[in-house]
Amino acid sequence: MADEQPKRQGDSIASSYSKAGPYLDASWQLIGAVGLWSLVGWWLDGKLHTTPWLLVTGAVLGVGLGFYLFFRALLAIKK
């Protein structure tokens, strides 16, 4: 009897992680797109001395792409 309690609890934790996985993936896509394109803009600003315009452009592009990927992933979860 005592061994069944941790096993069931472990199964419920694994099940919770499995259900949360697609939502975590969608969130990481949003964060990654914004971070990556902001980093690209910052790097290009350093190379081309156009501060802060390419950083701003990269951040805006990252937000747009990130939200597109985020909502596409959420719609795929609902199907």
C-alpha positions in Angstrom: 0.0 0.0 0.0 2.7 2.5 0.9 4.5 1.9 -2.4 1.4 2.7 -4.5 1.1 6.3 -3.2 4.5 7.6 -4.7 4.0 5.6 -7.9 0.6 7.3 -8.5 2.0 10.7 -7.6 4.9 10.2 -10.0 2.5 9.1 -12.7 0.4 12.2 -12.1 3.4 14.5 -12.3 4.6 12.8 -15.5 1.1 13.2 -16.9 1.0 16.9 -16.0 4.3 17.5 -17.7 3.2 15.6 -20.7 0.0 17.8 -20.9 2.0 21.0 -20.3 4.7 20.2 -22.9 3.0 21.7 -26.0 2.2 24.9 -24.1 5.8 25.2 -22.9 7.0 24.6 -26.4 4.8 27.4 -27.7 6.1 29.7 -25.0 9.7 28.9 -25.8 9.1 29.6 -29.5 7.8 33.1 -28.6 10.7 33.8 -26.3 13.3 32.4 -28.7 12.1 34.3 -31.7 12.1 37.6 -29.8 15.5 36.9 -28.2 17.2 35.7 -31.4 16.0 38.6 -33.7 16.8 41.1 -31.0 20.3 39.6 -30.7 20.7 39.7 -34.5 19.7 43.4 -34.6 22.0 44.3 -31.7 24.9 42.5 -33.5 24.2 44.3 -36.8 24.0 47.6 -35.0 27.5 47.0 -33.6 28.8 46.1 -37.1 27.0 48.9 -39.1 26.9 51.6 -36.4 23.2 52.2 -36.8 22.3 52.1 -33.1 19.4 51.5 -32.1 17.5 51.1 -35.4 18.4 47.5 -36.3 17.9 46.4 -32.7 14.4 47.9 -32.7 13.7 46.4 -36.1 15.0 43.0 -35.0 12.9 43.1 -31.8 9.7 44.1 -33.8 10.4 41.3 -36.3 11.0 38.8 -33.5 7.7 39.8 -31.7 5.8 39.4 -35.0 7.4 36.1 -35.8 7.2 34.9 -32.2 3.4 35.6 -31.9 2.8 33.9 -35.3 4.7 30.8 -34.1 3.0 30.9 -30.7 -0.6 31.1 -32.1 0.2 28.5 -34.7 1.4 26.1 -32.0 -1.7 26.8 -29.9 -4.0 26.2 -32.8 -2.2 22.9 -33.5 -2.8 21.8 -29.9 -6.6 22.4 -30.1 -6.8 20.1 -33.2 
